[in-house]
Amino acid sequence: MPIYEYICDDCQSQFEKIVINRQQEISCPKCSSKKATIQLSVFSSATAGGSPKPSSGSSGGGGCCGGGCGCH
């Protein structure tokens, strides 16, 4: 079930809703208005390989400061 982010057109409150059906009625939890605009969500996902590959010149090992995070 997708989680959608909304902003209320009346009170400008931001909220999230689990949406089972796109025809589901959405209402603001703060002011109960039924006028809301869906927001563009930013999300991250895991890569197909599972763990990050070490960058060249690092000692490997993965994790932050272990080669895979790119902070050095």
C-alpha positions as CSV (number, residue, x, y, z in Angstrom):
1,M,0.0,0.0,0.0
2,P,1.5,3.3,-1.0
3,I,1.9,6.2,1.4
4,Y,1.1,9.6,-0.2
5,E,2.2,13.0,1.0
6,Y,-0.4,15.8,0.9
7,I,-0.6,19.5,1.7
8,C,-4.0,20.9,2.8
9,D,-5.2,23.6,0.4
10,D,-7.0,25.4,3.3
11,C,-4.6,25.4,6.3
12,Q,-1.4,24.5,4.5
13,S,-0.8,21.6,6.9
14,Q,1.4,18.7,5.5
15,F,0.3,15.1,6.2
16,E,0.7,11.6,4.9
17,K,-2.0,9.0,4.2
18,I,-1.8,5.3,3.3
19,V,-4.0,5.0,0.2
20,I,-5.6,1.7,-0.6
21,N,-7.7,3.0,-3.4
22,R,-7.1,6.2,-5.5
23,Q,-10.8,7.0,-5.1
24,Q,-10.4,7.0,-1.3
25,E,-11.6,10.3,0.2
26,I,-8.7,12.3,1.7
27,S,-9.2,14.8,4.5
28,C,-6.8,17.0,6.5
29,P,-6.2,15.6,10.0
30,K,-5.8,19.2,11.3
31,C,-8.8,21.1,9.9
32,S,-10.8,18.2,8.2
33,S,-10.8,19.9,4.8
34,K,-11.3,17.6,1.9
35,K,-9.2,19.9,-0.4
36,A,-5.6,18.6,-0.5
37,T,-2.9,18.5,-3.1
38,I,-0.6,15.5,-3.5
39,Q,3.1,16.3,-3.1
40,L,6.0,14.9,-5.0
41,S,7.7,12.4,-2.6
42,V,11.4,11.9,-2.4
43,F,12.5,8.4,-1.4
44,S,15.5,6.1,-1.5
45,S,15.8,2.5,-2.3
46,A,18.4,-0.2,-1.9
47,T,20.5,-1.2,-4.9
48,A,20.1,-4.6,-6.5
49,G,23.5,-5.7,-5.1
50,G,22.5,-5.0,-1.5
51,S,25.6,-3.2,-0.3
52,P,27.6,-0.3,-1.7
53,K,30.7,-0.9,-3.7
54,P,33.9,0.6,-2.3
55,S,35.2,3.6,-4.2
56,S,38.6,3.3,-5.9
57,G,41.6,3.8,-3.6
58,S,39.8,2.8,-0.4
59,S,40.4,-0.1,1.9
60,G,36.9,-1.6,1.3
61,G,34.7,-2.8,4.1
62,G,31.7,-0.6,3.3
63,G,29.9,1.7,5.6
64,C,30.7,5.3,6.5
65,C,34.4,6.0,6.4
66,G,34.9,2.3,5.4
67,G,35.0,3.0,1.7
68,G,31.4,2.9,0.4
69,C,30.0,6.3,1.5
70,G,32.1,8.6,-0.6
71,C,32.9,11.0,2.3
72,H,36.7,10.9,1.6
